[in-house]
Amino acid sequence: MSPVSTNVRAALPKAASKTVLDWTFGRMFRGLVYNQVWEDPEVDLRALALGPDHRIVMIGSAGCNALAYLSADVKRIDAVDINPAHRALFALKQTTLERLPDRSAFFRFFGTAQSPENVVAYDTQLAPHLPDSGRAYWSGRGMSGERRIGMFRTGFYNHGLLARFVGLIHKLAKLTGCDPKRLVGASSMEEQVRLFASEVAPVFGARITRAFARNQLSLFALGIPPAQYARLAEGAGDDLTGLLIARIERLACAFPIAENPFSWQVFARRYGPIDSKAIPLYLEPQVYDAIQPRAGRVNLHAMAMTDYLAGQPSGSVHRFVLLDAQDWMSPDGLAALWREIGRTADPEDARVLFRTAGPANPFRALPEDLRRRWTDRDDLTLAFTTADRTALYNGVHLIERRSER
């Protein structure tokens, strides 16, 4: 990555990153990047082994997985996020779960996410109960001039940085005579493979798509910052485009599509119907019944993970969920984070779950004194990674606390 010239760097804000690409991504990341969480909660629940006495500290993102964790009847969840749009989405999701009368209304809002009734429900049932920042975001106006809550009238899952990228791929597919939406109609995994070959693979073989995928700036639309791009490149050699295509093929072909909401979001740009299995865990009927009365156990914080943990008592946290945030962090930042994780972790029962885009496991690069009290469960990495229906990550990693006894 080329260094920024002195003149350009002088023109950037003081808080800007050291390169133009870092600064550009930082600007883009202030808005809505992800309209859903892209980590499979079914894998998380297996790895975390949650119980009723557990307190979780996690990166909140869009809020899907925090709500799913409530199905394990955990005592408390503290979700942190520095992105104001993601916090607003999380708060709206939590308030909607608490305030709308039944699963049908909740599914209309976050399953279908495309109805004028959602805007009416927001104005009459939700807005008065949102935190001030969340209400200001959804009642505020976006670049179109309309209130942001209107996204739930026109189709929320068409909005956000990643969703716009997916929409662009669908437009490129149309130009090549392909229709990725046909994939969700497959009645068998064999048919999924055939439809991937006819409706998806040609799109990524097209010259314009391959050129687009090779452009680092365009990958910002996938929520991939410069540091994570470097991690991806480590595992791809000279063929990052090939790596991305392989992961999309896995998303299309490795899991029954009738049971994979992540595949539906990419190939159909929506979830399955309310009675299907192609919906997020928190929207499933039995899960909804379990989590609805527990919604108040989730607390949202406008802070970075390290800063939040620095204010918590020693030994007070049982589970830490870092998503893929470590891919973005400097060695000093990683050390500071793990120092606080080590201090705040319950001495007998603590686990840390995270994902990586590339092959490197950041835990192994930590100073020995920070790793001493932990066990890297690398014997489980392959199983967890293979089971993750998003098909996005090179590794799903679990780190367990060693007992002091």
N, C-alpha and C positions, 0 to 999 in steps of 0.2 A: 504494500500500500504506500503510495507516494506521500511524503511529508507535505504539510501545508506550507506554502510560501509565507515569508514574514509579513508581507503586505496583506495577504488574505487572512492570516491568523489575527492580525491586528484589528481587522474589521469584524471579527466574530465576537459575540458576547463573552464576558469573562468566564462564565460558567460553561462555555462550549467545550466540547471534547477536543482532542489534539489534532484531529483530522477533519476535513470537510465531510467525509462520509459519516463519521461519528456524530458530527453536529447535525447533519441532515436527518439521520435516523432519530436523533433526539427530538427534533422538531416534529417528525412524523409520529413518534410514539406518544406524543402528548394527547392525541385524539383516540378514538375508538379503533383499536387494532384488531382485537378478537371479539367476536360476538358470542362465542362459547369457549369453554375450556377444551384444550386439545391434549389432554392426558386422560387415559381411560380410568374411570373411577373403580371399575371392577377389579383391575389390577391393583390399584391403590389399596382397596379394602383387604385384598389377600395379603399384601405386603405389610400393611400397618398393624394388622391383628388388633383392631380397636376394641376397647372395653368401656364400661360405664364410668370408670374412675378417671378416664384419660382426658387430658387437656392437649389440644392440638394448636400449634402455631404454624401458619401456612401463608404462602403467597396467594392472595385471593383470586386474581384474574377476574373472569366473568362470573364466578360464584357457583358454577354448576357442581363442582366436586365438594365444596364445603357443605352444600346442602345434602349431597349424597352421603357424606360421612355421618350426618345426623342419624342415618338409618341404623348405625351401630350404637345408638343411645349414649354417645359420648357426653361427658360432663360440660365441656366448654370448647369452643373454637374461636381463636383469635386470628383473623385474616388481615394481612397487611398488603398494601399496594400503593405505589407512588403515582400511578396513572389515574388522574381524576375521572376520566371517562369510564374506566373499568370499575372504579369505586362506585360511581353513579349507577352503573348497570348492576353491580352486586347488591347495592342497597335497594334498587327497584325489585330485583328478584326476591330478596328476603321479605320486603314489605308486601309484595304480591302474594307470596306464600302465606303470610300471616293474615292478610286482610280480605282476599277474595273468598267467596263463600264455599267453593267446592273445586274438585279437580278439573271439572270441565272448563270452568272460568280460568283456572290457572293454566291449563293446557292451551286454551285459546290465546292467552297472552304470550307464553313462551314456547309452546309447541308449534302451533300454527303461526302465531306472531304476525297476523295479517288480517285485521278486522277493525272497522270503525268502532266497534264496541270496546276495544282496548283503550281507545282515547277517552271514551266516556267513563270507563272504569277508573282510569288514571285521575281524571278531574274530580270525580265524585267520591272515590273510595281510597285512593292511594296517595295522591299529592299531599294531603294534609298530614300524613303520617311519615313522610320521608324526612330524612335530615335536611337541613337547609341547603347544603351543597348539592345533594341529589335532586332536590326539587328545582334548584336554580339551573341545573344541567338539563333536565328533561323538559322543563317549561321554557327554557331558553331556546333561541333560534340558531340553527346551523347555517351553513353557507347557502342553502337553498332559500333561506328566509322563513321557512316553516319551523314550528316548534319541533324539537328533537323527538318528542314522544310520538309524533306522527310517523316515525319509522315503524311503529307497531301497527299502523293502519296500512301502510304500503307494502310491508314485508321486511321485517327487521333483519332477517338473515341474508338480505342483499346488501346490507350496510356494514361498514367497517373496512379497514385496510385490507385484511386478508380476503374478505368476501368480494371486494372489488377486483382483486387479483383473480379469484376463481371465476368471476363474471367475465373477465377479459379472456380467460382460457376458453370459456364456453363460446364466446364470439369468434375466437380463432378456430374453434371446432366447426362452427357453422360454415366458415370460409373454406374449410377442407372437406365439407360434405359429411361431417360426423355429428353424432348426437350423443354425448355422454349420458344424458338422462335415461337413455334406453337401458343402461346398466342396472338400474334399480328395479326393473321389471323381470330380471333373470329369475328363473324358477329352480336353478341348481348352480352349484359352483362351477360345473363344466360349462354351463351357459355364460356364467360371469367371465370365464377365461375367453370364450369366443367373442363376447361383446367388447371386452377390453381390447382385443386384437383389432376389431373392426371399427369401434367408435371412439376409442381413447388413444391408443398407441399411435395412429397416424397423425394426430394433432401434435404430439411431442416429437415426431420425426420430421415435421415440417421445418424448413429452414428458418422461418421467422420466429417460430417458437423456441428453437434451439438457441438462436441468437439472443432472444429475450432472456432465456434462462441462464445464459453465460454472463449476463450483465449484473454485476454485484448490486448496483443501485436498484434494479428491478426486483431483486430478492428482498429488499426492504419491505415490499408489499406482502411477503410471507411472514413478516415480523422477525426477520433474521438480521440482527445488527452486525456491524463489521467484525467484532470479536468472534461471534458465533459462526459467521461465514468462514473465518479462518479455521475453526474447529471442524466444520464440515469438509473443507478442502483437504484437511489432514487425512481423512478417511477415503477421499475420492480420487486421490492422485491427480491426474490431469483431466478427469472426466466428471466434473461436478454435475453436469447435465444428466449424464448416465445414472448417477446416484439418485437424483431427484426422480427420474423416470422409474427406477427400480422401486422406490418407495411408493410411488403412485400405483404401480402394478401390484405391489403387496396390498395396498389399501383396497384395490379393486378385486383381487383374486384370492387372498389368503383367508378370508372370513366370510361366512354366509351373509350376503348383503342384506337379507331380510332382517338381520339382527344387529346391524352395524349403523348406528346413527351418524358416525363420522363419515362413512362412505356416502351416505345420503346427502350430507351437507356439501360434499365436494362434487358429486356427480349429478345430484338433483337440485341442489341449493335449497334444501328444506329437510325436515324430518319426515318420517313416516306418519301415517294416521294415528289417531289416539289409541286405537286398539291393537296397534302393531308392536313389534319388538325393536323397531328401528327408531327408538326415541331414547333420550338420555335417561340415566338411571333415576334422577330426581323426579322425572315426570311419570315414571311407572306407577300403576295404581297402588300396589302394596307399599311401595316406598313413600309415595305421597302421603298415605294414611299415617305412616310412622313418623315422618319428619315434620308434618304440618304443626303439630302442637309443640315441637321442639325448636321452632325457628328462632325463638328468642335467645337461644344458647350461643348464637353466632355474634361476634363483635368485630366491627370493621375499623381499621386504623389507617390513617393517611401517613404512613411511615415506611421506611425501608426495614427489612428484616433485622439487620444488625442493630440499628438504632432502637427498634422496639425491644429486642431481647435485652439490650443494655439496661433497660428500665425494669426488668422483671427479676423476681427473687431467685436465688440459686435453687436448683433442684425442683423447679416448679412446672416443668414442661415434659410431657411424655412422648409426643410425636412432633416431628418437624417435616414440613413438606415444602421443598425448595423449587419445584418445577424444574426448568432448565436454566434458572437464573445464574448458576455458577459459570456457565459458558461465557457469560458477559463480563465476568469479574476479573480484576487484577489479582496477582498473587497476594498483595497486601490486603486487599479487600476480602479475599477468601480466608486468609488467616484470621482477620478480625471477626468474620462471621463465625468460623468454627470455634474461636475462643469463647464467644458468647453462647454458642450451642453447647459446648462442653460445660460451661458454668451453670447454665439454666436447666440442663437435662436432669431428669430424675436419675438418681445414682443406680437404681436397680432395674428400671423399665423404661428405656428410651430407644426410639428408632428415628432415623433420618432417611427420607425417601427423596430421590431426585432423578432427573433424566439428563442425558447428554446427547447432543446432535452428532458429535464425532466419536472416535474410539477412545479418546483419553478420559480417564476417570480422575476428576480434580481432587478427590479425597487422597489419592496416592501421592499427589504432589505437595501435600501439606507437610509442615515440619513434624518430625517424629513425636515431639512432645504433645502435639494436638491430636495425633492419631493413636496414642498409647492406650487410651481408655475405650477404644472402639474396635469393632470387628467388621471388616468389609465382607458382606455376604455375597461375594462374587460367584459362589456356587448357585445362586438364585437368579443372577442377572439375565442369563439366556432365557430362562423360562418366563420371567416377567416381561422381557422385551418382546419375545415371540407372541405373548398373549395380548399385548397392547394393541387394540383395534385401530388406533390412529395410524399405526405404521410409520410414524414420523421419526422415531428416535433410534439412535445406534445403541443406546443402553438405558435400561431402567435399573437403578442402583439402590440397594438397601444397605444401610450402615446401622449396626446394633451396638448398644452400650454394653460393655463388659461389667459384670457385677463386681462390686467392691468387696464382696464376701470372700 
